[in-house]
Amino acid sequence: MTKGLFAKYHLTKADGRPVDADGIYFVLKLNSSDPVHAQASRLAVKMYANTVAQNPRLRKLSEDLWKLVRRLETARETD
C-alpha cells in the first residue's frame, strides 16, 4: 500500500519544549535505506543549504549541512 503525505511524527524541541503549534514541519531522513528517498532528501537539504548561505545569520547552518551531506555521501560510496 502506498501512502501520501500524512502525520507520522510527534515533534518537540531538543530541550523538551513544544514546537510552534501553528508550524508546518516536514521530516527528512537523510540516511534512508531507500536510495530514491535518500537522494531526494539530500537534494532538498542541499537546496536549503544553498539558500540560507546568503543570510549571514544562517551561514554556519549552511556549512554544517553541507558537511553532513558530504559525510553521508562519502560513507555511501565506501559501502
NORKASUL-V527571 format. One record per pair of residues at least 24 apart in sequence whose ideal C-beta (glycine too) atoms are under 7 Angstrom apart, sorted by sequence separation. I is the first residue (numbers start at 1). J is the second residue. D is the distance in whole Angstrom. If there is no record, write none. Layout:
i=I j=J d=D
i=I j=J d=D
This chain:
i=45 j=69 d=6
i=42 j=69 d=5
i=42 j=72 d=7
i=31 j=72 d=6
i=30 j=72 d=6
